[in-house]
Amino acid sequence: MKPFTLFITCLRGLIRNPMRAALTVLGIVIGIAAVVAIMEIGEGSKQQISNSIASLGANTVNIFGASVSTGGVSSGRGGRASLYATDADAVMRECPDSVKLASPVVRASGQIIVGNTNWNPNSITGGNEHYLAIEGWEVEKGRAFTKAQVDNSERVCLIGSTIANKLFESVDPIGQEVRIKDVVFTIIGVLGSRGANMMGNDQDDCLILPWTSIRTRLMGSSATAALSKSGASNASKPSSTDTFPTGAVSFYPGVDLQPYGNAPHPLRTRTVDSIIVQIKSSENATPAMDAMTAVLRRQHQLEPGVLDDFEMRDRAQFSKMVTSTSETMSNLLLAVALISLVVGGVGIMNIMMVSVTERTREIGLRMAVGARPRDIMYQFLLESVLLCLAGGILGIIIGRIASTVVSSQNGWPIASSPGAMVLSVSVAAAIGIIFGWYPAWKASRLDPIDALHHE
């Protein structure tokens, strides 16, 4: 038979029992619809997670002071004040192949006062001129502070959209003054809105200043401004006047000198809370961290065998963990949906076996007038594939409708997945071939004489 004639014959065979054909493909429709809906919802969730992690600062590494033990009690991460602004400069200068930008970070807390209105922000953070780019902040109005303003500890700041709405409402905040701990700062920029992060905290409830302004003006360390000068040779390590002796209180156990040996504790007014580094590629995070570790050990003059007095955390690891969890859940749901496809395939095989039995005399008649066994096999195999393809197309339509309804009802993000549609059609065709092969083979092996005598 010619292909077109074979196709028409198969359609006539399926249309002969439309209700049975519809019930036969029901399992395929449900399975394909579930696959499409799960893939679209999963893809949307993955994009939302990626955007949320990107809003925290993409391709970044955080450097903290290490823990220190005093009186047998560990301080935890950041307990040792060992990081300086010049450490950030050294990392950028000596790791040009892996590090893009670096910034010291200091944090403060306090009430923001504007006239007779006040507000307590979630965060008051200080950084250098690269801080906004590293954290992925965009300036919606105004401008960012410059390196000169950082070096001079100028009283300028940028505010998030939450603070702008709470304190200024319809008034343009650019050029307005805010008071923090009796120090007046001028607003030079408003940050673009980000909304809540993955932990549910409002990212827009923030205030960002030059780090030197926090240290010198809000924390009262007039000597800190000198540390912002990358050319200061003595700023990378504590001096004798900046330290206090370990174990100064005789009736308590002293600070544990292991693993830091003779390294004294610098005063916190001369150090920064942490350093944030933007690396060029998250795939090369480990080599970048190794290079930065070597630079910081030289900066801190740590001898071989002495443990690091700092710790590093790669945000890409958090991104991979969350993405991996999301993919695991999507794959689990996808596996459940594929089970329904297998069940639908078994239904296809069952109905095709019934069809072969019912049409035995038809098969015998066709063989008697010259049909070859392969013609009979192709006919029933094509009928099985057409059933599955029809179920696959209908399943794609229902799956898209289902994902849209779920998204509108629950506010879940969705993303169109052409790959899922192609996969669904391919799987449907494969199921038609796999589960339709045996009935088609059985039909092709019938004896024409016996088939004609079949009641």
Summary of the structure (lengths in Angstrom):
residues: 455
radius of gyration: 34.7
end to end distance: 26.5
largest distance: 110.9
contacts: 1516
relative contact order: 0.19
helix: 53%
strand: 16%
